[in-house]
Amino acid sequence: MGVASIIRDFVVGESLLKPVIAGEAWAEQLYLDSVCALQAISEADLGQVIHRMERETANLEFFDTWHWVLLSGKSFVHHTVESLEAHILDWLG
């Protein structure tokens, strides 16, 4: 059955919308359980997720830089400048 979700755009899975509208008890209970679980997430929980994501992002940036430096034989400064020049227009929108 997969992951049930009314928000199909954000969560991959089968939408609960049709079963809930049809009044199916299992779908209503799953919806209520999901809402309660989401509302039980604390600010501290979110802080832990953000901290973990920041750490993973920093690690990915390090390995990307390290790989570039090894392949090119150039210094880290060159990587930073070339990366900035390559992506500045994308970042500015």
Buried (B, 14 or more C-beta within 10 A) or exposed (E): EEEBBBEEEEBEEBBBBEBBEEEEEEBBEBBEEBEEEEEEEEEEEEEEEEEEEEEEEEEEEEEEBEEBBEEEEEEEEEBEEEBEEEEEEEEEE
